Amino acid sequence: MAANQMHALAGLPGTPVCTDTNIVVGSTIAKAIHFQEVEAVLRGARSSLGMSVPAVLGIAQGAVIPAAHINALRTYAQ
């Protein structure tokens, strides 16, 4: 995952841990917590690398995740 690669590139300790350990690519439904955790890892890595840290997306639990938020996370990982 790009977030893990940025985390390592930033020289941050350990490997980011996800609370949902049962993710199956292609069949797990994306939830707000998944995006919140990826966003947190990317924000920490960008901060450590001296890169700009965009505003928090604010994805609420149970909300439908807008395509704009998915695209924003992709941008954060670049």
C-alpha positions in Angstrom: 0.0 0.0 0.0 1.3 3.5 -0.9 0.6 4.7 2.7 3.0 2.0 4.1 5.6 2.9 1.6 5.4 6.6 2.5 5.5 5.7 6.2 8.8 3.8 5.6 10.2 6.5 3.3 9.6 9.0 6.1 11.7 6.8 8.4 8.9 6.3 10.9 9.1 3.3 13.2 7.2 0.1 12.8 4.5 -0.8 10.3 1.1 1.0 10.4 -1.5 -1.2 12.0 -5.1 -1.4 10.7 -7.9 -2.2 13.1 -9.7 -4.3 10.5 -7.4 -7.3 10.0 -9.8 -9.2 7.8 -9.5 -7.1 4.6 -9.8 -9.2 1.5 -8.8 -7.3 -1.7 -11.7 -7.3 -4.2 -14.4 -8.3 -1.7 -14.1 -6.2 1.5 -16.4 -3.2 1.5 -14.5 0.0 2.1 -15.5 1.6 5.4 -14.9 5.1 6.9 -12.4 3.6 9.4 -10.2 2.2 6.5 -10.0 5.7 5.0 -9.4 7.4 8.4 -6.5 5.0 9.1 -4.9 5.4 5.7 -5.3 9.2 5.9 -3.7 9.3 9.3 -0.7 7.3 8.1 -0.3 9.5 5.0 -0.6 12.7 7.1 2.1 11.5 9.5 4.4 10.5 6.7 3.9 13.8 4.8 4.6 15.8 8.0 7.8 13.9 8.7 9.0 14.4 5.2 8.3 18.2 5.4 5.6 18.0 2.8 2.3 19.9 3.0 -0.3 18.2 5.1 -3.8 18.7 3.6 -6.9 19.3 5.7 -8.5 16.2 7.3 -11.1 14.7 5.0 -13.6 14.1 7.8 -15.1 10.9 6.6 -17.9 10.0 9.1 -18.6 6.5 10.3 -21.5 5.0 8.2 -21.3 7.7 5.5 -21.0 6.9 1.8 -17.5 7.7 0.8 -17.5 10.3 -2.0 -15.2 9.7 -5.0 -13.6 13.1 -4.2 -12.3 11.6 -0.9 -10.9 8.6 -2.7 -9.1 10.9 -5.2 -7.8 13.1 -2.4 -6.2 10.1 -0.7 -4.6 9.1 -4.0 -3.2 12.6 -4.2 -1.8 12.5 -0.6 0.2 9.4 -1.5 2.0 11.1 -4.4 
